[in-house]
Amino acid sequence: MGIILWIIFGGIAGWIASVIMKSSHGMIADIVIGIIGALVGGFLMSILGSSGVTGLNLYSLIVAVIGAIVLIWVSRLI
């Protein structure tokens, strides 16, 4: 059951980041962007001295969305 929740969590984070960045990738790409964004956000937060993704909660969703926004921004630069 945990993997399904993480896929849903990644989809929500990716969708929110896509809406904020005004980019349309599709449902599967939003899920992938959200999951990778959670990793990127966790890495960025650890650099700043905070905890990264800690579970399925609002703080982790915000971290994942920030990571997904950074991921979309970097992909636009490339």
Buried (B, 14 or more C-beta within 10 A) or exposed (E): EEEEEBBEBBBBBBBBBBEEBEBEBEEEEBBBBBBBBBBBBBBBBEEEEEEBBEEEEEBBBBBBBBBBBBBBEEEEEE
